[in-house]
Structures are given as C-alpha cells and as structure tokens.
Amino acid sequence: MRDRDLEDGQHRNDTEDLSYFTTAYFHRPEELVQELESAGFQDACVFGVEGPGWILPDFDARWEDTTLRADLLALARALEREPSIRRASAHLLVCCLQQSFTMCRSAGVCKAISETGH
C-alpha cells in the first residue's frame, strides 16, 4: 500500500481495516496546478496548510502558549508557498481563478466578481 502511494499517488485500502484510511489520490503540488489548468482554471497557487510545525514533538504545548502559537503561525505563513517546504504539510490548499471570474483585493478581502458585473 505504501509503495503504491509513493509510486503513483493511488492509495487503495483493499482491507477492511479503517485505520489504513480510505481510497484516495495523493496529489503532488505541481500535479494540482496542472490538473486545474487543464480544467480551465488559471493563476493556481498551492499552499501548505499546516507548515512544518506539526512535526515538532511538543507541538501541543507550543500551541497552548499564545506567544509560541503566534510564532508557529508566522512560520507557517512565511513558508506556505515555499516549494521546498510545502510538501512538509500534510494537507494542501489551492486557490485559483475560473476563467469567467476575476479576483480583486479590497481591504484585504478577495471578492469574486463576474466579468459581466453580476
């Protein structure tokens, strides 16, 4: 199961053991961008959700301390788009544009506005 996960991203739980997770596909960051672009999306940005902080053995203790939590979050934000670190996140998030929509920033908030004005 592990070897297939690493070889082609296909995770197949052919057992009845739920601790092996479900059937899924594990994308690599560059595959997500290619898949979205081939589906007609543009300007895809891949973000690492957790960042590398989750690996720390004392993560829970750091998270409970407000100063250390702020430091963990600052580190995650600083590294969320860094390609060499992004894969350290257990989960990825992709933001992109549909061809019929334009994104604009207003007071730090992204709004989707259709090209027709609706």
N, C-alpha and C positions, 0 to 999 in steps of 0.2 A: 504494500500500500504506500509506504513512504517513498520507495523508489519511483513509483509512477507519479506521485505528487511532484517530485523533483524533476522528473524527465519531461512531462508534458502538461503539468498543472491539473490533471484529472485526478480528483480524489473520489474514489469509489469505495464505499463501505459495503462490501458484499457479505458482511457478517450481520448478525442480529445484535451485536454489541454497540449500544448507543454511545459509549464513551469514545468510539472511533469517529464521531461526528457524522454528518450526513453526506450524501453525494453532492459534490460541489466542484467548481473550477476555480483554481487559484491563479489570478492574473499576475503577471509581472507588470510593473508600472508602465513600461513602454508599450506593452500589449493593449493596455486600456486606452491609451491615446490613439493607437492605430485602429482599434475597434470602433471607437467613437467617430473618428474622422471618416472611416469607411461608411458609417451610418449617416453621414451628412452633418455632423457637429463640427464646430471649429473652436480654436483657441482653448483646447483642453489643457487644464493644469491638474497635475496629480499631487495630492498632499498626503503625507504620512499623518495619521490621526493621533496616535499615541506618542510618537517620537521614541527615542531610545530609553527614556526614563523608566519604562515599565520593567526593564531588565534589572534594575537595582534591587538588591536583596532586601533593602529596608524601605522599599517604595511606600508601603502603607504608613510607616512612621513619618516619612517626609511629607506625605500628602496631608497628614493631620496637622502639621505645623504650617501655619499660614505663610510664613516667610519662605520656608522651603518649598511649599506648594507653588508660590509665585515664581520661584526660581525654576522649578520643573516646567511650568507653563511657558515661561520665557524661553527656555531651551527648546521646547517642542515647537514654539512659533518660529524661532530662529532657524530651525533645521527642517521644518515641514516640507519645504520644496527642494532641499538639497538632495540631488540624485544619489550620491554615495551613502547617505544616511536613511533616505526614505524607506528602503527595504527593511529597516530595523523595526518599523511599525508593523504591528500585527494586522492592521486594517488600513485601507487606502480610501481616500475620498477624491472624486473627480468633479471639477467644476468646468463647464463648457458652455458654449453658445449654440443654440439651434439656429440654423441659417435664417429663419424668418424673425429672429429676435435680436435686439441689440441690448447690451448691458450698459448702464450708466451708473456712476457713483454720485450720490448726493448725500452729504453729511455722513459719509462712511457707510451708507447702506446701498446695497446693489438692488436695482429695480429692473425688472424685465419689461420692456416697452416694445410692443409690436411695431414693425415698420409702417403699418397702416395707421398708427396712432390710437388703436383700440386697446 
